Amino acid sequence: MTHHPVNPAPRELLKLVVVGHVDHGKSTLVGRLLYDTDALPEGKLEELQAVSSKRGMELEWSFVLDSFQAERDQAVTIDTTQIRFKTDKRDYVIIDAPGHREFLKNMVSGAAEADAAILVIDAAEGVREQSRRHG
């Protein structure tokens, strides 16, 4: 008798977009979340440390998702960035969306793919123009 592996039940997938006003901490939140849950790709922490050190700054968690060199140089998110993330219960696609007004259509396209959203608001600055638009 041959043993056939049973196909596991399909895992639930949640697409989550992170939105909000520029510089309110969207990319930083996602980068830190990935680090704290051991979900960073192999070598990513060392790369972040090297890039931050080269720039003479402390480790910058927002660089985890900034896939374009231009974004690192300007410290802005230009396009949506997607990264897969897993927990014991489900799979996630986290969509980091740009906060600048001129990239609003990129944020909207990222949000259109999402099942849920996190609207990040800087506690010191409060609700701003893009916070309202993204909401």
Backbone as CSV, one residue per row, in Angstrom:
resi,resn,N_x,N_y,N_z,CA_x,CA_y,CA_z,C_x,C_y,C_z
1,MET,0.846,-1.175,0.000,0.000,0.000,0.000,0.889,1.235,0.000
2,THR,0.653,2.136,-0.927,1.438,3.356,-1.043,0.764,4.468,-0.249
3,HIS,1.569,5.209,0.481,1.043,6.324,1.269,1.063,7.590,0.415
4,HIS,-0.089,8.210,0.254,-0.180,9.462,-0.493,-0.363,10.605,0.497
5,PRO,0.501,11.615,0.395,0.339,12.747,1.325,-0.993,13.453,1.082
6,VAL,-1.617,13.831,2.140,-2.884,14.547,2.069,-2.573,16.020,1.809
7,ASN,-3.283,16.608,0.870,-3.089,18.030,0.610,-3.598,18.826,1.809
8,PRO,-2.760,19.681,2.346,-3.235,20.486,3.477,-4.311,21.463,3.014
9,ALA,-5.154,21.855,3.936,-6.194,22.834,3.614,-5.525,24.120,3.144
10,PRO,-6.115,24.777,2.142,-5.510,26.036,1.679,-5.482,27.059,2.818
11,ARG,-4.376,27.763,2.889,-4.246,28.765,3.951,-4.958,30.047,3.543
12,GLU,-5.495,30.696,4.537,-6.160,31.970,4.325,-5.113,33.010,3.949
13,LEU,-5.454,33.900,2.995,-4.556,34.976,2.580,-5.244,36.309,2.857
14,LEU,-4.546,37.202,3.534,-5.064,38.537,3.809,-4.105,39.548,3.199
15,LYS,-4.641,40.395,2.311,-3.845,41.480,1.728,-4.134,42.732,2.544
16,LEU,-3.091,43.277,3.127,-3.206,44.392,4.059,-2.409,45.583,3.542
17,VAL,-3.061,46.716,3.326,-2.366,47.921,2.877,-2.119,48.830,4.080
18,VAL,-0.959,49.475,4.093,-0.602,50.417,5.151,-0.547,51.800,4.497
19,VAL,-1.431,52.706,4.963,-1.579,54.025,4.353,-1.474,55.114,5.409
20,GLY,-1.349,56.373,4.932,-1.313,57.514,5.827,-0.472,58.641,5.266
21,HIS,-0.466,59.744,5.969,0.266,60.941,5.561,1.763,60.659,5.505
22,VAL,2.457,61.407,4.675,3.903,61.253,4.511,4.632,61.411,5.852
23,ASP,5.619,60.580,6.072,6.475,60.619,7.266,5.747,60.344,8.574
24,HIS,4.618,59.669,8.506,3.933,59.301,9.737,4.325,57.920,10.231
25,GLY,5.173,57.194,9.482,5.722,55.948,9.994,5.208,54.670,9.373
26,LYS,4.614,54.753,8.179,4.067,53.556,7.526,5.148,52.507,7.266
27,SER,6.172,52.876,6.538,7.237,51.920,6.197,7.987,51.469,7.441
28,THR,8.168,52.373,8.379,8.852,52.027,9.624,8.059,50.985,10.398
29,LEU,6.737,51.165,10.477,5.871,50.200,11.153,6.014,48.816,10.527
30,VAL,5.939,48.735,9.208,6.023,47.449,8.526,7.408,46.830,8.689
31,GLY,8.451,47.631,8.525,9.811,47.117,8.690,10.041,46.555,10.077
32,ARG,9.587,47.268,11.073,9.752,46.806,12.454,8.912,45.557,12.736
33,LEU,7.691,45.510,12.179,6.836,44.332,12.326,7.532,43.096,11.757
34,LEU,8.105,43.234,10.583,8.797,42.103,9.946,10.005,41.666,10.769
35,TYR,10.735,42.630,11.302,11.888,42.304,12.138,11.453,41.586,13.421
36,ASP,10.463,42.151,14.099,10.024,41.601,15.388,9.421,40.207,15.269
37,THR,8.953,39.833,14.081,8.354,38.516,13.887,9.273,37.571,13.108
38,ASP,10.554,37.931,13.014,11.549,37.121,12.296,11.151,36.839,10.858
39,ALA,10.525,37.809,10.194,10.076,37.623,8.820,10.946,38.364,7.801
40,LEU,12.049,38.964,8.254,12.936,39.642,7.305,13.649,38.606,6.448
41,PRO,13.826,38.901,5.164,14.595,37.992,4.315,16.031,37.852,4.839
42,GLU,16.639,36.719,4.555,18.015,36.441,4.971,18.944,37.569,4.518
43,GLY,19.731,38.103,5.443,20.712,39.146,5.119,20.161,40.557,5.096
44,LYS,18.840,40.721,5.237,18.235,42.053,5.150,18.641,42.948,6.312
45,LEU,18.713,42.400,7.525,19.107,43.203,8.677,20.524,43.741,8.486
46,GLU,21.431,42.891,8.026,22.820,43.318,7.797,22.883,44.392,6.703
47,GLU,22.059,44.231,5.668,22.011,45.231,4.600,21.524,46.577,5.143
48,LEU,20.488,46.542,5.984,19.957,47.777,6.576,20.995,48.458,7.458
49,GLN,21.695,47.649,8.242,22.731,48.203,9.116,23.830,48.865,8.294
50,ALA,24.233,48.218,7.199,25.297,48.763,6.342,24.854,50.062,5.668
51,VAL,23.631,50.075,5.119,23.115,51.264,4.442,22.980,52.425,5.425
52,SER,22.438,52.142,6.593,22.258,53.196,7.599,23.605,53.717,8.083
53,SER,24.547,52.823,8.306,25.885,53.212,8.760,26.580,54.080,7.710
54,LYS,26.463,53.685,6.443,27.067,54.425,5.335,26.528,55.854,5.282
55,ARG,25.270,56.013,5.647,24.648,57.342,5.642,24.849,58.084,6.960
56,GLY,25.526,57.436,7.910,25.793,58.080,9.193,24.550,58.256,10.043
57,MET,23.641,57.289,9.959,22.396,57.393,10.714,22.127,56.096,11.453
58,GLU,21.198,56.160,12.411,20.789,54.951,13.116,20.012,54.059,12.157
59,LEU,19.855,52.791,12.532,19.140,51.842,11.692,17.761,52.382,11.332
60,GLU,17.450,52.395,10.049,16.196,52.947,9.550,15.295,51.817,9.060
61,TRP,14.257,51.500,9.852,13.365,50.389,9.525,12.594,50.601,8.241
62,SER,12.373,51.845,7.857,11.607,52.104,6.629,12.339,51.598,5.390
63,PHE,13.657,51.424,5.469,14.414,50.943,4.313,14.100,49.488,3.969
64,VAL,13.467,48.744,4.877,13.147,47.340,4.612,12.336,47.223,3.325
65,LEU,11.373,48.095,3.124,10.479,47.987,1.979,10.808,48.926,0.839
66,ASP,11.728,49.839,1.028,12.053,50.775,-0.040,12.910,50.077,-1.086
67,SER,12.251,49.592,-2.134,12.930,48.782,-3.131,13.680,49.609,-4.162
68,PHE,13.430,50.879,-4.213,14.105,51.723,-5.190,15.183,52.554,-4.506
69,GLN,16.376,52.616,-5.103,17.456,53.422,-4.543,17.025,54.877,-4.405
70,ALA,16.230,55.359,-5.372,15.747,56.741,-5.317,14.958,56.982,-4.047
71,GLU,14.194,55.981,-3.608,13.429,56.136,-2.387,14.348,56.269,-1.189
72,ARG,15.415,55.480,-1.153,16.345,55.595,-0.033,17.011,56.962,-0.031
73,ASP,17.417,57.431,-1.225,18.091,58.723,-1.314,17.169,59.862,-0.897
74,GLN,15.888,59.766,-1.281,14.934,60.825,-0.971,14.159,60.552,0.313
75,ALA,14.302,59.358,0.863,13.572,58.930,2.064,12.067,59.025,1.872
76,VAL,11.585,58.650,0.664,10.155,58.612,0.402,9.796,57.301,-0.284
77,THR,8.555,56.881,-0.120,8.037,55.732,-0.848,7.364,56.263,-2.099
78,ILE,7.818,55.795,-3.272,7.299,56.273,-4.551,6.178,55.369,-5.046
79,ASP,6.390,54.073,-5.006,5.418,53.116,-5.506,5.035,52.180,-4.365
80,THR,3.990,51.403,-4.574,3.641,50.429,-3.545,4.687,49.324,-3.543
81,THR,4.959,48.801,-2.377,5.880,47.683,-2.224,5.100,46.575,-1.545
82,GLN,5.246,45.346,-2.045,4.527,44.222,-1.457,5.522,43.224,-0.889
83,ILE,5.191,42.713,0.273,6.034,41.692,0.871,5.137,40.636,1.509
84,ARG,5.518,39.397,1.320,4.752,38.286,1.914,5.210,38.072,3.343
85,PHE,4.268,37.649,4.162,4.490,37.504,5.584,3.586,36.375,6.059
86,LYS,4.063,35.526,6.947,3.260,34.390,7.408,3.190,34.358,8.925
87,THR,2.065,33.903,9.415,1.934,33.544,10.816,1.477,32.086,10.837
88,ASP,1.323,31.526,12.002,0.868,30.138,12.099,-0.524,29.954,11.502
89,LYS,-1.345,31.008,11.558,-2.738,30.874,11.141,-3.015,31.278,9.698
90,ARG,-2.248,32.235,9.125,-2.558,32.684,7.768,-1.344,33.308,7.104
91,ASP,-1.484,33.508,5.793,-0.488,34.212,4.994,-0.968,35.649,4.804
92,TYR,-0.016,36.550,4.666,-0.333,37.959,4.451,0.464,38.483,3.269
93,VAL,-0.094,39.451,2.598,0.655,40.298,1.686,0.498,41.691,2.271
94,ILE,1.607,42.269,2.675,1.578,43.626,3.212,1.933,44.570,2.066
95,ILE,1.072,45.564,1.849,1.271,46.543,0.787,1.611,47.869,1.454
96,ASP,2.847,48.312,1.275,3.291,49.598,1.818,3.016,50.646,0.747
97,ALA,2.138,51.595,1.033,1.717,52.579,0.036,2.373,53.935,0.286
98,PRO,2.613,54.699,-0.801,3.240,56.011,-0.656,2.309,57.020,0.011
99,GLY,2.891,57.951,0.759,2.106,58.959,1.455,2.106,60.322,0.795
100,HIS,3.028,60.569,-0.145,3.105,61.880,-0.790,1.928,62.109,-1.736
101,ARG,1.468,63.350,-1.768,0.327,63.726,-2.595,0.534,63.367,-4.069
102,GLU,1.738,63.597,-4.605,1.992,63.356,-6.021,1.986,61.863,-6.377
103,PHE,2.000,60.987,-5.370,1.957,59.554,-5.632,0.622,58.944,-5.185
104,LEU,-0.420,59.786,-5.072,-1.724,59.325,-4.587,-2.294,58.198,-5.449
105,LYS,-2.128,58.283,-6.773,-2.692,57.221,-7.622,-1.988,55.884,-7.353
106,ASN,-0.714,55.894,-6.983,-0.017,54.656,-6.631,-0.589,54.080,-5.334
107,MET,-0.919,54.956,-4.387,-1.534,54.501,-3.135,-2.883,53.875,-3.426
108,VAL,-3.690,54.513,-4.279,-5.022,54.014,-4.592,-4.935,52.641,-5.259
109,SER,-3.985,52.445,-6.180,-3.866,51.143,-6.837,-3.452,50.072,-5.842
110,GLY,-2.599,50.409,-4.882,-2.224,49.454,-3.841,-3.392,49.130,-2.940
111,ALA,-4.158,50.150,-2.578,-5.305,49.943,-1.691,-6.404,49.135,-2.365
112,ALA,-6.537,49.272,-3.682,-7.575,48.550,-4.413,-7.367,47.036,-4.348
113,GLU,-6.132,46.597,-4.164,-5.824,45.171,-4.083,-6.012,44.604,-2.674
114,ALA,-6.216,45.475,-1.690,-6.193,45.061,-0.288,-7.545,44.583,0.230
115,ASP,-7.476,43.682,1.211,-8.662,43.219,1.924,-8.925,44.072,3.165
116,ALA,-7.858,44.671,3.694,-7.953,45.472,4.920,-6.864,46.540,4.877
117,ALA,-6.987,47.534,5.763,-6.023,48.635,5.777,-5.665,49.029,7.203
118,ILE,-4.447,49.542,7.331,-4.015,50.201,8.566,-3.724,51.637,8.172
119,LEU,-4.412,52.589,8.796,-4.171,54.003,8.568,-3.272,54.491,9.699
120,VAL,-2.033,54.866,9.356,-1.049,55.287,10.346,-1.110,56.806,10.491
121,ILE,-1.232,57.263,11.735,-1.263,58.698,12.029,-0.244,58.983,13.119
122,ASP,0.665,59.902,12.848,1.672,60.308,13.810,0.972,60.978,14.997
123,ALA,1.213,60.457,16.202,0.535,60.979,17.400,0.875,62.447,17.652
124,ALA,2.103,62.862,17.326,2.501,64.250,17.569,1.890,65.206,16.545
125,GLU,1.745,64.762,15.294,1.212,65.630,14.235,-0.298,65.548,14.091
126,GLY,-0.874,64.416,14.432,-2.316,64.245,14.286,-2.732,64.032,12.841
127,VAL,-4.033,64.132,12.588,-4.584,63.914,11.254,-4.159,65.056,10.340
128,ARG,-3.617,64.676,9.178,-3.161,65.673,8.201,-3.905,65.467,6.881
129,GLU,-3.557,66.275,5.876,-4.233,66.242,4.583,-4.288,64.838,3.967
130,GLN,-3.132,64.168,3.872,-3.100,62.849,3.254,-3.749,61.799,4.162
131,SER,-3.771,62.020,5.468,-4.473,61.099,6.370,-5.934,61.041,5.955
132,ARG,-6.516,62.202,5.705,-7.922,62.258,5.306,-8.137,61.606,3.935
133,ARG,-7.274,61.925,2.971,-7.405,61.343,1.626,-7.286,59.830,1.683
134,HIS,-6.308,59.343,2.409,-6.088,57.896,2.484,-7.224,57.210,3.222
135,GLY,-7.760,57.880,4.240,-8.905,57.326,4.961,-10.110,57.193,4.072
